[in-house]
């Protein structure tokens, strides 16, 4: 789970740096791992992270290479389960 979250964080980091190739690699890695932890792991809701990664992946595959990637926030993707201390 932590490796998948690290891959997601790296995908968001590289997208903020407009490094499309590295962002795509880490999106794929994160999407290969994180679905196995639905709906939540360690108090973190996984679906919002997957949704943000999917949005990022769509932008990476868009034909318009001039479209900025840094509009997708990794902070927006983090949701914690009720009753679990962060």
VOFIPA-934451 format. One record per residue: residue number from 1; residue in one letter; x, y, z of N, C-alpha, C in turn. Coordinates in nm, 2 decimals. Layout:
% VOFIPA-934451
[NUM,A,[X,Y,Z],[X,Y,Z],[X,Y,Z]];
...
//
This chain:
% VOFIPA-934451
[1,X,[0.08,-0.12,0.00],[0.00,0.00,0.00],[0.09,0.13,0.00]];
[2,X,[0.19,0.13,0.09],[0.27,0.24,0.09],[0.35,0.26,-0.04]];
[3,X,[0.39,0.16,-0.10],[0.46,0.17,-0.23],[0.36,0.23,-0.33]];
[4,X,[0.24,0.19,-0.33],[0.14,0.24,-0.43],[0.12,0.39,-0.40]];
[5,X,[0.11,0.43,-0.27],[0.09,0.57,-0.24],[0.21,0.65,-0.28]];
[6,X,[0.33,0.59,-0.26],[0.45,0.66,-0.30],[0.46,0.69,-0.45]];
[7,X,[0.41,0.58,-0.53],[0.41,0.60,-0.67],[0.31,0.71,-0.71]];
[8,X,[0.19,0.71,-0.64],[0.09,0.82,-0.67],[0.15,0.95,-0.64]];
[9,X,[0.22,0.97,-0.53],[0.28,1.10,-0.49],[0.38,1.14,-0.60]];
[10,X,[0.46,1.04,-0.64],[0.56,1.08,-0.75],[0.49,1.11,-0.88]];
[11,X,[0.38,1.05,-0.91],[0.31,1.08,-1.03],[0.26,1.23,-1.02]];
[12,X,[0.21,1.27,-0.91],[0.16,1.40,-0.89],[0.28,1.50,-0.89]];
[13,X,[0.39,1.46,-0.83],[0.51,1.55,-0.83],[0.56,1.58,-0.97]];
[14,X,[0.57,1.47,-1.05],[0.63,1.49,-1.18],[0.53,1.56,-1.27]];
[15,X,[0.40,1.54,-1.25],[0.30,1.62,-1.33],[0.31,1.77,-1.30]];
[16,X,[0.34,1.80,-1.17],[0.35,1.94,-1.13],[0.48,2.00,-1.20]];
[17,X,[0.58,1.92,-1.22],[0.70,1.96,-1.29],[0.69,1.95,-1.44]];
[18,X,[0.57,1.91,-1.49],[0.54,1.90,-1.63],[0.63,1.79,-1.70]];
[19,X,[0.67,1.69,-1.62],[0.75,1.58,-1.67],[0.65,1.47,-1.70]];
[20,X,[0.60,1.47,-1.82],[0.50,1.38,-1.87],[0.54,1.23,-1.87]];
[21,X,[0.66,1.21,-1.91],[0.71,1.07,-1.92],[0.72,1.00,-1.78]];
[22,X,[0.78,1.07,-1.69],[0.79,1.01,-1.55],[0.66,1.01,-1.48]];
[23,X,[0.57,1.11,-1.50],[0.44,1.11,-1.44],[0.36,0.98,-1.49]];
[24,X,[0.37,0.96,-1.62],[0.30,0.84,-1.68],[0.35,0.71,-1.62]];
[25,X,[0.48,0.70,-1.61],[0.53,0.57,-1.55],[0.48,0.55,-1.41]];
[26,X,[0.48,0.66,-1.33],[0.43,0.64,-1.19],[0.28,0.63,-1.18]];
[27,X,[0.21,0.69,-1.27],[0.06,0.67,-1.27],[0.03,0.52,-1.29]];
[28,X,[0.10,0.46,-1.39],[0.08,0.32,-1.42],[0.11,0.23,-1.31]];
[29,X,[0.23,0.26,-1.24],[0.27,0.18,-1.13],[0.17,0.19,-1.01]];
[30,X,[0.12,0.31,-0.98],[0.02,0.33,-0.88],[-0.11,0.26,-0.91]];
[31,X,[-0.15,0.27,-1.03],[-0.28,0.21,-1.07],[-0.27,0.05,-1.07]];
[32,X,[-0.15,0.00,-1.08],[-0.13,-0.14,-1.07],[-0.14,-0.20,-0.93]];
[33,X,[-0.11,-0.11,-0.83],[-0.11,-0.15,-0.69],[-0.23,-0.12,-0.61]];
[34,X,[-0.27,0.01,-0.62],[-0.37,0.06,-0.53],[-0.51,0.00,-0.54]];
[35,X,[-0.56,-0.04,-0.65],[-0.69,-0.10,-0.65],[-0.71,-0.22,-0.56]];
[36,X,[-0.60,-0.29,-0.53],[-0.60,-0.40,-0.44],[-0.63,-0.36,-0.29]];
[37,X,[-0.64,-0.23,-0.27],[-0.66,-0.19,-0.13],[-0.79,-0.11,-0.11]];
[38,X,[-0.88,-0.13,-0.21],[-1.01,-0.07,-0.20],[-1.09,-0.13,-0.09]];
[39,X,[-1.18,-0.07,-0.02],[-1.21,0.08,-0.03],[-1.11,0.17,0.05]];
[40,X,[-1.04,0.11,0.15],[-0.96,0.19,0.23],[-0.85,0.10,0.29]];
[41,X,[-0.74,0.17,0.32],[-0.62,0.10,0.39],[-0.56,0.20,0.48]];
[42,X,[-0.53,0.16,0.60],[-0.46,0.24,0.70],[-0.54,0.38,0.72]];
[43,X,[-0.67,0.37,0.71],[-0.75,0.49,0.73],[-0.76,0.58,0.61]];
[44,X,[-0.69,0.55,0.50],[-0.69,0.63,0.38],[-0.79,0.57,0.28]];
[45,X,[-0.89,0.66,0.24],[-0.98,0.61,0.13],[-0.90,0.61,0.00]];
[46,X,[-0.91,0.49,-0.07],[-0.83,0.47,-0.19],[-0.89,0.53,-0.31]];
[47,X,[-1.03,0.52,-0.32],[-1.10,0.56,-0.44],[-1.07,0.70,-0.48]];
[48,X,[-1.07,0.80,-0.39],[-1.03,0.94,-0.44],[-0.89,0.95,-0.50]];
[49,X,[-0.80,0.87,-0.45],[-0.66,0.87,-0.51],[-0.67,0.81,-0.65]];
[50,X,[-0.74,0.70,-0.66],[-0.75,0.64,-0.79],[-0.82,0.73,-0.89]];
[51,X,[-0.92,0.81,-0.85],[-1.00,0.90,-0.93],[-0.90,1.01,-0.98]];
[52,X,[-0.82,1.06,-0.89],[-0.72,1.17,-0.93],[-0.62,1.11,-1.03]];
[53,X,[-0.57,0.99,-1.00],[-0.47,0.93,-1.09],[-0.54,0.91,-1.23]];
[54,X,[-0.66,0.87,-1.23],[-0.73,0.85,-1.36],[-0.74,0.98,-1.44]];
[55,X,[-0.78,1.09,-1.36],[-0.78,1.22,-1.43],[-0.65,1.26,-1.48]];
[56,X,[-0.54,1.24,-1.41],[-0.41,1.27,-1.45],[-0.37,1.19,-1.58]];
[57,X,[-0.41,1.06,-1.57],[-0.38,0.97,-1.69],[-0.45,1.02,-1.81]];
[58,X,[-0.58,1.07,-1.80],[-0.65,1.12,-1.91],[-0.58,1.24,-1.97]];
[59,X,[-0.53,1.33,-1.88],[-0.46,1.45,-1.93],[-0.33,1.41,-2.00]];
[60,X,[-0.26,1.31,-1.95],[-0.14,1.26,-2.01],[-0.16,1.21,-2.15]];
[61,X,[-0.27,1.15,-2.17],[-0.30,1.09,-2.30],[-0.37,1.19,-2.39]];
[62,X,[-0.41,1.31,-2.34],[-0.47,1.40,-2.43],[-0.38,1.44,-2.54]];
[63,X,[-0.44,1.47,-2.66],[-0.37,1.51,-2.78],[-0.30,1.64,-2.76]];
[64,X,[-0.36,1.73,-2.68],[-0.31,1.86,-2.66],[-0.19,1.86,-2.56]];
[65,X,[-0.07,1.85,-2.61],[0.04,1.85,-2.52],[0.07,1.98,-2.45]];
[66,X,[0.00,2.09,-2.49],[0.03,2.22,-2.43],[-0.06,2.23,-2.30]];
[67,X,[-0.16,2.14,-2.28],[-0.24,2.15,-2.16],[-0.16,2.13,-2.04]];
[68,X,[-0.17,2.22,-1.94],[-0.09,2.20,-1.82],[-0.14,2.08,-1.74]];
[69,X,[-0.05,2.01,-1.67],[-0.08,1.90,-1.59],[-0.10,1.94,-1.44]];
[70,X,[-0.04,2.05,-1.40],[-0.03,2.08,-1.26],[-0.16,2.13,-1.20]];
[71,X,[-0.28,2.12,-1.27],[-0.40,2.16,-1.21],[-0.46,2.04,-1.13]];
[72,X,[-0.40,1.93,-1.13],[-0.45,1.81,-1.05],[-0.38,1.81,-0.92]];
[73,X,[-0.45,1.82,-0.81],[-0.39,1.83,-0.68],[-0.39,1.70,-0.61]];
[74,X,[-0.27,1.66,-0.56],[-0.27,1.53,-0.49],[-0.33,1.55,-0.35]];
[75,X,[-0.34,1.67,-0.30],[-0.40,1.70,-0.17],[-0.55,1.67,-0.18]];
[76,X,[-0.61,1.71,-0.29],[-0.75,1.69,-0.31],[-0.79,1.54,-0.31]];
[77,X,[-0.69,1.45,-0.34],[-0.72,1.31,-0.35],[-0.72,1.24,-0.21]];
[78,X,[-0.66,1.31,-0.11],[-0.65,1.24,0.02],[-0.78,1.26,0.10]];
[79,X,[-0.83,1.14,0.14],[-0.95,1.14,0.23],[-0.93,1.03,0.33]];
[80,X,[-0.97,1.06,0.45],[-0.94,0.97,0.56],[-1.08,0.91,0.61]];
[81,X,[-1.07,0.78,0.65],[-1.19,0.72,0.70],[-1.23,0.78,0.83]];
[82,X,[-1.36,0.79,0.86],[-1.41,0.84,0.99],[-1.36,0.75,1.11]];
[83,X,[-1.32,0.82,1.21],[-1.28,0.75,1.33],[-1.13,0.70,1.33]];
[84,X,[-1.06,0.74,1.23],[-0.92,0.70,1.22],[-0.83,0.82,1.24]];
[85,X,[-0.74,0.82,1.33],[-0.65,0.93,1.35],[-0.56,0.94,1.24]];
[86,X,[-0.54,1.06,1.18],[-0.44,1.08,1.07],[-0.30,1.09,1.12]];
//
